[in-house]
């Protein structure tokens, strides 16, 4: 039972009665499950690296708290303030990516992080949700103001963002940005001929990346022929799912995590597969699907094209990132170092995802323009 009366006009009361509490609950469950899995998966990794047993658990919690704070604060905003915030974050994020190319720390052949004392910030993580909102606004303005070059501006912005991401290089991030941008462009009324042209360009880009980036070629080769290179992590991941079966071995009882280098991060879904089993993994997948479908349903009830496009882009980002992480752990696609939103360890990703989903909650709050409010 709510502690806010319907007649209460305070900011918190208005937020409580207009926010989508079902999505809020689903996100809270996701965060809670992430804490459980981090407690289960990270101690062996911390031990191997010479840290205290709960080093990554403490850091995970240290990022979750501000991420939840960012999510809540952002969800209080109206659509206009969401757009303004996104413009600021996008500009800062793009400058941050440029900085990584000059002074960024190189990790595994890529310059994606800026070291700030004990913290490492990945600016591209924050560019993703901000880009989704600004691109949506440009597309919407094209439809509302025919003399406004929204499509051309959105294309130019997309080209700048993707070129900067590829310069790091970060092909996975470029694919996510391309996916959300393509969804928004399609929903904005992109002609079918251009849809086919962009699809052809996307296929050509994926083929070209195989020849341009050695790490991409290596991952695809190992996916098609595991004997062609090191497949240790994916072999351990598949072993974890096989061990877990339907019911799992029980929380904390898994053994594969003892030998899986990224058990707390990119392969945390494998830990879930071993310790929680098939049914809980399907429940986790259903939770992601519910958040995406619920958010889209709320957005489609709004008459504001900007809201519809922005929410579609943000949820495409959220859902696609989750699917890529889970599919990689199951060896359904070539491995890609990408976090499972709100579940796996990753500071910048956690904070940026809090920002993005806070925007979704803000944009899908009940407003007079929504059809069900009439």
C-alpha positions in Angstrom: 0.0 0.0 0.0 1.4 3.4 -1.0 2.5 5.9 1.6 1.5 8.8 -0.8 -2.0 10.0 -1.0 -3.6 10.8 -4.4 -4.0 14.4 -3.3 -0.3 14.8 -2.4 1.3 17.2 -4.9 4.9 16.8 -3.8 7.5 15.8 -6.4 7.9 12.3 -4.9 4.2 11.7 -4.8 3.7 12.8 -8.4 6.6 10.6 -9.4 5.1 7.6 -7.5 1.7 7.9 -9.1 3.0 8.4 -12.7 6.1 6.1 -12.9 5.7 2.6 -14.2 5.9 0.6 -11.0 6.0 -2.7 -12.8 9.1 -1.8 -14.7 10.6 -0.3 -11.6 10.0 -3.6 -9.7 11.5 -5.6 -12.6 14.6 -3.5 -12.6 14.9 -3.9 -8.8 14.7 -7.7 -9.2 17.5 -7.5 -11.9 19.7 -5.5 -9.6 19.1 -7.9 -6.7 19.9 -10.9 -8.9 23.1 -9.2 -10.0 24.2 -8.8 -6.4 23.5 -12.4 -5.7 25.5 -13.6 -8.7 28.3 -11.2 -8.0 28.7 -12.6 -4.5 28.7 -16.1 -5.9 31.0 -15.5 -8.9 33.6 -12.9 -7.9 35.5 -14.3 -4.9 37.5 -16.9 -7.0 38.4 -14.1 -9.5 39.5 -11.8 -6.7 41.6 -14.6 -5.2 43.4 -15.3 -8.5 44.2 -11.6 -8.9 45.5 -11.2 -5.3 42.6 -9.1 -3.9 40.5 -9.7 -0.8 37.7 -12.3 -1.2 34.9 -9.7 -1.5 36.9 -7.1 -3.4 34.6 -7.1 -6.5 31.5 -7.5 -4.4 32.4 -4.3 -2.6 33.1 -2.5 -5.8 29.9 -3.8 -7.4 27.9 -2.4 -4.5 29.9 0.9 -4.7 28.7 1.3 -8.3 25.2 0.1 -7.8 24.3 2.7 -5.2 25.1 5.7 -7.4 23.6 3.9 -10.4 20.3 3.5 -8.6 20.6 7.1 -7.5 21.1 8.2 -11.1 18.2 6.1 -12.3 15.9 7.6 -9.7 17.0 11.2 -10.2 16.7 10.9 -14.0 13.3 9.3 -13.8 12.0 12.5 -12.1 12.7 14.5 -15.3 10.2 15.5 -17.9 10.9 14.7 -21.6 12.4 18.2 -22.3 14.9 17.9 -19.5 15.8 14.4 -20.6 16.7 15.8 -24.0 18.8 18.6 -22.4 20.6 16.2 -20.1 21.3 13.9 -23.1 22.8 16.7 -25.1 25.2 17.5 -22.3 26.1 13.9 -21.7 26.6 13.2 -25.4 28.9 16.2 -25.8 30.9 15.2 -22.7 31.0 11.6 -23.8 32.3 12.4 -27.3 35.0 14.6 -25.8 35.8 11.7 -23.5 36.2 9.3 -26.4 38.5 11.8 -28.1 40.5 12.0 -24.9 40.9 8.2 -24.8 42.5 8.2 -28.2 45.2 10.5 -26.8 45.7 9.7 -23.1 43.5 6.6 -22.7 44.8 3.4 -21.0 45.3 0.6 -23.5 43.8 -2.7 -22.5 43.9 -5.8 -24.8 44.8 -3.6 -27.8 42.0 -1.0 -27.3 42.0 2.5 -25.9 38.5 2.9 -24.3 39.3 3.9 -20.7 40.5 7.0 -18.9 42.1 6.4 -15.6 41.1 8.9 -12.8 43.0 7.7 -9.8 41.6 4.4 -8.7 38.7 4.7 -11.1 38.6 3.9 -14.8 35.9 5.6 -16.9 34.7 4.4 -20.3 33.1 7.4 -21.9 31.6 5.4 -24.8 29.2 3.8 -22.3 27.6 7.1 -21.6 27.4 8.1 -25.2 25.0 5.2 -26.0 21.9 6.3 -24.1 22.5 10.0 -24.8 22.9 9.3 -28.5 19.6 7.3 -28.5 17.7 10.3 -27.1 19.3 13.0 -29.3 18.9 10.9 -32.5 15.3 10.3 -31.6 14.8 14.1 -31.2 16.4 14.8 -34.6 14.2 12.2 -36.3 11.1 13.5 -34.6 11.9 17.1 -35.5 12.1 16.0 -39.2 8.6 14.7 -39.1 7.2 17.7 -37.1 9.1 20.5 -39.0 9.6 19.5 -42.7 12.2 22.3 -43.2 14.3 20.9 -40.4 17.1 18.6 -41.7 16.6 16.0 -38.9 17.5 13.0 -41.0 20.7 14.5 -42.3 21.7 15.6 -38.9 21.0 12.2 -37.4 23.0 10.5 -40.1 25.9 12.9 -39.6 25.8 12.4 -35.8 25.7 8.6 -36.2 28.7 8.7 -38.5 30.7 10.7 -36.0 29.8 8.4 -33.1 30.6 5.2 -35.0 33.9 6.5 -36.5 35.0 7.5 -33.0 34.1 4.1 -31.6 35.9 2.2 -34.4 39.0 4.3 -33.8 39.3 2.9 -30.2 38.4 0.2 -31.6 35.1 -1.0 -30.1 33.1 -2.8 -32.8 30.6 -4.2 -30.3 29.7 -0.7 -29.1 29.4 0.4 -32.7 27.0 -2.5 -33.5 24.8 -1.5 -30.5 24.7 2.1 -31.6 23.9 1.1 -35.2 21.1 -1.2 -34.0 19.3 1.5 -31.9 19.8 4.1 -34.6 18.4 1.8 -37.2 15.4 1.0 -35.1 14.7 4.7 -34.5 15.2 5.6 -38.2 12.8 2.7 -39.2 10.1 3.8 -36.7 10.5 7.4 -37.9 9.3 6.5 -41.3 12.4 5.5 -43.2 11.4 4.5 -46.8 11.7 0.7 -47.5 14.3 1.3 -50.2 16.5 3.0 -47.7 15.8 0.2 -45.2 17.2 -2.3 -47.7 20.1 -0.1 -48.5 21.1 0.3 -44.9 20.7 -3.4 -44.3 23.0 -4.1 -47.2 25.5 -1.6 -45.8 25.3 -3.2 -42.3 26.1 -6.6 -43.8 28.9 -5.1 -45.8 30.3 -3.4 -42.7 30.3 -6.7 -40.7 32.1 -8.4 -43.6 34.6 -5.6 -43.8 35.3 -5.6 -40.1 36.4 -9.2 -40.4 39.2 -8.0 -42.7 40.0 -4.7 -41.0 40.2 -5.8 -37.3 42.4 -8.8 -36.4 40.6 -9.4 -33.1 37.2 -9.6 -34.9 38.7 -12.1 -37.4 40.1 -14.1 -34.5 36.8 -14.3 -32.7 34.9 -15.3 -35.8 37.4 -17.9 -36.7 37.3 -19.4 -33.2 33.5 -19.4 -33.3 33.4 -21.3 -36.6 36.4 -23.5 -35.7 37.2 -23.7 -31.9 40.4 -25.6 -32.7 41.8 -22.5 -34.6 42.6 -20.6 -31.3 42.2 -20.2 -27.6 38.6 -21.2 -26.7 39.2 -21.8 -23.0 36.6 -19.4 -21.6 33.8 -20.5 -23.9 34.6 -24.1 -23.2 34.4 -23.5 -19.5 31.2 -21.5 -20.0 29.5 -24.4 -21.9 30.8 -26.8 -19.2 29.0 -24.6 -16.6 25.7 -24.8 -18.3 26.1 -28.6 -18.7 26.8 -28.9 -15.0 23.8 -26.8 -14.0 21.2 -28.7 -15.9 17.6 -27.8 -15.2 17.8 -27.0 -11.5 21.4 -25.9 -11.0 24.0 -26.9 -8.4 22.8 -24.3 -5.9 24.0 -20.7 -5.1 27.7 -20.7 -4.4 28.1 -24.4 -5.2 29.4 -24.1 -8.8 33.0 -25.1 -9.6 33.6 -23.8 -13.1 33.8 -20.2 -11.8 37.0 -21.3 -10.0 38.7 -21.5 -13.5 36.7 -18.9 -15.5 38.7 -15.6 -15.7 35.7 -13.4 -16.4 33.2 -15.2 -14.2 32.1 -12.0 -12.5 31.8 -9.9 -15.7 31.4 -11.1 -19.3 30.6 -14.7 -18.3 28.4 -14.2 -15.2 25.5 -15.8 -17.1 27.5 -19.0 -17.1 27.7 -18.9 -13.3 23.9 -18.4 -13.3 23.6 -21.4 -15.6 25.6 -23.7 -13.3 24.4 -22.6 -9.9 20.8 -21.6 -10.7 20.0 -23.9 -13.7 18.0 -23.6 -16.8 14.7 -22.5 -15.2 16.3 -19.4 -13.5 18.2 -18.5 -16.7 14.9 -18.5 -18.5 13.4 -16.4 -15.8 16.3 -13.9 -16.2 15.7 -13.8 -19.9 12.0 -13.3 -19.3 12.8 -10.4 -17.0 14.7 -8.7 -19.7 11.9 -9.3 -22.2 9.3 -8.0 -19.7 11.2 -4.7 -19.2 11.6 -4.2 -22.9 8.0 -5.1 -23.9 6.5 -3.2 -21.0 8.5 -0.1 -21.8 7.5 -0.2 -25.5 3.9 -0.7 -24.6 4.0 2.4 -22.3 5.8 4.4 -25.0 3.3 3.5 -27.7 0.5 5.0 -25.6 2.1 8.4 -25.9 1.3 10.8 -28.7 4.8 12.3 -28.7 6.9 10.8 -31.5 10.1 11.9 -29.7 9.1 9.8 -26.7 8.2 6.8 -28.8 11.5 6.9 -30.7 13.7 7.6 -27.7 12.2 4.8 -25.6 12.5 2.4 -28.5 16.2 3.2 -29.0 17.0 3.0 -25.3 15.2 -0.3 -24.9 16.9 -1.7 -28.0 20.2 -0.8 -26.4 19.2 -2.5 -23.1 17.7 -5.6 -24.7 20.4 -6.1 -27.4 23.2 -5.7 -24.8 21.6 -8.4 -22.6 21.1 -10.7 -25.6 24.7 -10.3 -26.8 26.1 -11.2 -23.4 23.9 -14.2 -22.9 24.3 -15.5 -26.5 28.1 -15.1 -26.2 28.1 -17.2 -23.0 26.1 -19.9 -24.8 28.4 -19.8 -27.9 25.5 -18.8 -30.1 27.6 -15.9 -31.5 31.3 -15.1 -31.4 32.4 -14.0 -28.0 32.1 -10.3 -27.2 33.2 -8.5 -24.0 29.9 -6.9 -23.1 28.3 -6.7 -19.7 24.9 -8.1 -18.7 23.0 -4.9 -17.7 22.6 -4.5 -13.9 23.9 -8.0 -13.4 27.6 -8.3 -14.2 30.5 -6.3 -12.8 31.4 -3.1 -14.6 31.4 0.4 -13.2 30.9 2.6 -16.3 28.4 0.2 -17.7 26.4 0.2 -14.5 26.3 4.0 -14.2 25.4 4.5 -17.9 22.7 1.8 -17.7 21.2 3.5 -14.7 21.1 6.7 -16.7 19.5 5.0 -19.7 16.8 3.2 -17.8 16.1 6.3 -15.7 15.4 8.0 -19.0 13.0 5.2 -20.0 11.2 5.6 -16.7 11.0 9.3 -17.1 9.8 9.2 -20.7 7.1 6.5 -19.9 5.6 8.3 -16.9 1.9 9.0 -17.3 1.2 12.4 -18.8 -1.9 14.1 -20.1 -0.8 13.4 -23.7 -1.0 9.7 -23.1 -4.1 8.0 -24.6 -5.0 6.0 -21.5 -5.1 9.2 -19.4 -8.0 10.6 -21.5 
